[in-house]
């Protein structure tokens, strides 16, 4: 009888584990980013693809990209930046990304002193760009 109860209890524990694992699997499909990470952040991702002027030097291009990172300190509404292009398609050779705290921070950035100062370096080398602002 003791052996029968042990087997029965083990089966019940294994069944509960399978049910829990199955439920977790289904929840991951609905919310793939788990463990405290918000899968639908309200930050705004500002993606810019850039083509440089033919006469732009490597130093001018690097100064423009370094300026993107400097914006983190110069403008409180920017939380993170990315500038290292790994792959580029089409006629744009570079891209950079700025993450803003929210839509208001992005809106307030336009025409800010931080943007104006960075444009002094950026526009020396920039031939053209395309921008996408993305959020949830």
FENBELTA-V720515 format. One record per pair of residues at least 6 apart in sequence whose C-alpha atoms are under 6 Angstrom apart, sorted by the first residue. I is the first residue (numbers start at 1). GAP is how many residues later the second one is. D is the distance in Angstrom with one decimal. If there is no record, write none. Layout:
I:GAP:D + I:GAP:D
//
This chain:
33:6:5.4 + 40:96:6.0 + 42:60:6.0 + 42:94:5.9 + 43:57:5.6 + 43:58:4.8 + 43:59:4.5 + 44:55:5.7 + 44:56:5.0 + 44:58:5.5 + 44:90:5.5 + 44:91:4.8 + 45:53:6.0 + 45:54:4.6 + 45:88:5.6 + 45:89:5.1 + 46:51:5.5 + 46:52:5.1 + 46:86:5.9 + 46:87:4.5 + 47:50:4.6 + 47:84:5.6 + 47:85:5.1 + 48:47:5.4 + 48:48:5.4 + 48:82:5.6 + 48:83:4.4 + 49:45:5.9 + 49:46:4.1 + 49:80:5.3 + 49:81:5.3 + 50:42:5.3 + 50:44:5.2 + 50:45:5.6 + 50:78:5.9 + 50:79:4.4 + 51:41:4.7 + 51:42:5.7 + 51:76:5.5 + 51:77:5.3 + 52:73:5.6 + 52:74:4.5 + 52:75:4.7 + 53:72:5.6 + 53:73:5.6 + 53:74:4.5 + 56:69:5.0 + 60:65:6.0 + 61:64:5.9 + 64:57:5.6 + 64:58:4.6 + 67:51:6.0 + 69:12:5.9 + 72:6:5.4 + 74:40:5.7 + 75:39:6.0 + 77:23:5.5 + 77:24:5.5 + 77:28:4.9 + 78:21:5.7 + 78:22:4.4 + 79:20:5.5 + 79:21:5.7 + 80:18:5.9 + 80:19:5.2 + 81:16:5.5 + 81:17:4.5 + 82:14:5.5 + 82:15:5.0 + 83:13:4.5 + 85:9:5.7 + 85:10:6.0 + 100:6:5.9
//
